[in-house]
Amino acid sequence: MPAEQQAAQPSPHMLRVYKDDKKGATAFFRNRPFLNTVLKLLEKESDMPSAFFHACSIGAEPFSFVAMAKMLMLDVSVEATDIEPAFIEVAKEGIYPNAVLKGMLPSEKYWFNAKRGGKTQIKDELRRKVKFQPASSLIEPLLKEYDAVFAMNVLTYLSPEEQTLAIVNLAKASRKYLCVTAFHPDQIRSDMEFAGFEPVMTNQEEIHNAWGDRVREGGAERGTPGYSWIVPPYNTTAPDYDWRYCAVFARKS
Ligand SMILES: C[S@@+](CC[C@H](N)C(=O)[O-])C[C@H]1O[C@@H](n2cnc3c(N)ncnc32)[C@H](O)[C@@H]1O
């Protein structure tokens, strides 16, 4: 997407949800170039590609994926889960504050119905397309295979050793694409190479810079909690830049 077109898009409205000590910040259409890129890749793979969203929080991410797929006239089969059962219950209802609509284009707002009390609900047509599975951790193996597996903005919650294990298990469940962001960046190359995946380079810079709230000049200092979360703008002189600024990885053929 050209820069001027991207600038004209509304910024996603972040939903900050909490359950006890668990945080589940998410947004609808959080990274449009990212979702669009994965859908275009999947379109080439199958008439009805399958996807699994781990760490889906309250559902904004899988619902955005299905909405964008429908706008591309692509039928998809989608499952999702999170470690926190309360977030999955919210996702199943698909009811959100009206504020989420402020971050959307008219074509995106189409997928919501007005509810009483300042709320809006995902249309049944989308709600039925996402099968929410019982809560589980992404460290545990998945039981099926999918064309694409997603674990977005969650690896930062794990230790570096747990990230290696999670990537091995997510990779086993992915026939073609493995999508991750907010990972421990210094080891993402070795974790992905070990799992047999390589970066997709089509529009990596556009996707990276579209993380908006996470991209800040200078990034965060190594060794601090924000190191995998707050990232610097795309920089081809950084070591392993094609791995550390990547969100879409493909199984090596
Ligand atoms: C920052 S939110 C990201 C939500 C969504 N993926 C996105 O990018 O908008 C992180 C989510 O990861 C979930 N989570 C944390 N640890 C997890 C684990 N070990 N396995 C699965 N989900 C986990 C949290 O409950 C939370 O919903």
The ligand as an SDF file (V2000), in Angstrom:
LIG
                    3D

 27 29  0  0  0  0  0  0  0  0999 V2000
   -1.1160   -8.2350   23.6250 C   0  0  0  0  0  0  0  0  0  0  0  0
   -2.3710   -9.4240   23.4680 S   0  0  0  0  0  0  0  0  0  0  0  0
   -2.3310   -9.7440   21.7240 C   0  0  0  0  0  0  0  0  0  0  0  0
   -3.6700  -10.0300   21.1490 C   0  0  0  0  0  0  0  0  0  0  0  0
   -3.7030  -10.2340   19.6480 C   0  0  0  0  0  0  0  0  0  0  0  0
   -2.9170  -11.3760   19.2520 N   0  0  0  0  0  0  0  0  0  0  0  0
   -3.2050   -9.0130   18.9230 C   0  0  0  0  0  0  0  0  0  0  0  0
   -2.0630   -9.0080   18.4430 O   0  0  0  0  0  0  0  0  0  0  0  0
   -3.9390   -8.0120   18.8400 O   0  0  0  0  0  0  0  0  0  0  0  0
   -1.5880  -10.8780   24.1190 C   0  0  0  0  0  0  0  0  0  0  0  0
   -2.5420  -12.0330   24.3570 C   0  0  0  0  0  0  0  0  0  0  0  0
   -1.7510  -13.1910   24.6040 O   0  0  0  0  0  0  0  0  0  0  0  0
   -2.3980  -13.9910   25.5740 C   0  0  0  0  0  0  0  0  0  0  0  0
   -1.3800  -14.8950   26.1470 N   0  0  0  0  0  0  0  0  0  0  0  0
   -0.4160  -14.6130   27.0510 C   0  0  0  0  0  0  0  0  0  0  0  0
    0.3520  -15.7050   27.2680 N   0  0  0  0  0  0  0  0  0  0  0  0
   -0.1330  -16.6930   26.4680 C   0  0  0  0  0  0  0  0  0  0  0  0
    0.2290  -18.0580   26.2380 C   0  0  0  0  0  0  0  0  0  0  0  0
    1.2690  -18.6240   26.8700 N   0  0  0  0  0  0  0  0  0  0  0  0
   -0.5020  -18.7760   25.3600 N   0  0  0  0  0  0  0  0  0  0  0  0
   -1.5490  -18.2220   24.7010 C   0  0  0  0  0  0  0  0  0  0  0  0
   -1.9370  -16.9370   24.8810 N   0  0  0  0  0  0  0  0  0  0  0  0
   -1.2370  -16.1820   25.7510 C   0  0  0  0  0  0  0  0  0  0  0  0
   -2.9940  -12.9670   26.5380 C   0  0  0  0  0  0  0  0  0  0  0  0
   -4.0380  -13.5370   27.3000 O   0  0  0  0  0  0  0  0  0  0  0  0
   -3.4490  -11.8790   25.5710 C   0  0  0  0  0  0  0  0  0  0  0  0
   -4.7750  -12.0800   25.1810 O   0  0  0  0  0  0  0  0  0  0  0  0
  1  2  1  0
  2  3  1  0
  2 10  1  0
  3  4  1  0
  4  5  1  0
  5  6  1  0
  5  7  1  0
  7  8  2  0
  7  9  1  0
 10 11  1  0
 11 12  1  0
 11 26  1  0
 12 13  1  0
 13 14  1  0
 13 24  1  0
 14 15  1  0
 14 23  1  0
 15 16  2  0
 16 17  1  0
 17 18  1  0
 17 23  2  0
 18 19  1  0
 18 20  2  0
 20 21  1  0
 21 22  2  0
 22 23  1  0
 24 25  1  0
 24 26  1  0
 26 27  1  0
M  CHG  2   2   1   9  -1
M  END
$$$$
